Amino acid sequence: MGRMIILCILFLSSSMALTAAPHKIAKYKQLLKTIKLLETTVKDKDVELLHTPENPMDGCIFTAVTCFQKGTLKLQPENSQVNSTFIQTIKILKRFSFSDPGKPCESSCESYEKKSPKEFLKSFAKLIKKVIR
């Protein structure tokens, strides 16, 4: 009887773990779409360059995502016609949470090279694609 209960618990917990992964992947794919949308509405000329993490080590992905989230707050809309969409998109990116803090990284946001807003967003999308795989 006890073995049967243990087997049922193991089965349920393993099936729950399997259903959690597709949910996270769907969340990351939605985030990727949001970044792509932002790429089309962001102002790229006469703006502040942003610290852009590229190819962070596996343990430093949380730090890189945090840098990208801070950087998105500095982005500006291309024009006033896209302003409301732009603001909503920024709010979505700001609320996004990456659940794996990993190990503390030695690099800070300021240690990364500064790039244009569109290059910044392309690197953010590249990082999310890396997380999905």
GIKAKA-V697280 format. One line per field, one symbol per residue. ss: DSSP state (h for helix, s for strand, l for the rest). psi: psi as a letter, one per 40 degrees, with the letter a starting at -180 (. if undefined). burial: b if it has 24 or more other C-alpha atoms within 12 Angstrom, else e. A space follows every 10 residues. Layout:
ss = ???
psi = ???
burial = ???
This chain:
ss = lhhhhhhhhh hhhhhhhhhh hhhhhhhhhh hhhhhhhhhh hsllllllls sllllllhhh hhhhhhhhhh hhllllsllh hhhhhhhhhh hhhhhlllll llllllllhh hllsslhhhh hhhhhhhhhh hhl
psi = dddddddddd dddddddded dddddddddd ddddddddde eiheifihii hhhhfiidee dddddddddd ddeeiiidid dedddddddd ddddehhheg daihidiide eiihiidddd dddddddddd dd.
burial = eeeeeeeeee eeeeeeeeee eeeeeebbee bbbbbbbbbb bbbbeeeebb bbbbebeeeb bbbbbbbbbb bbbbbbbbee eeeeebbebb ebbbebebee eeeeeeeebe ebeebbbbbb bbbbbbbbee bee
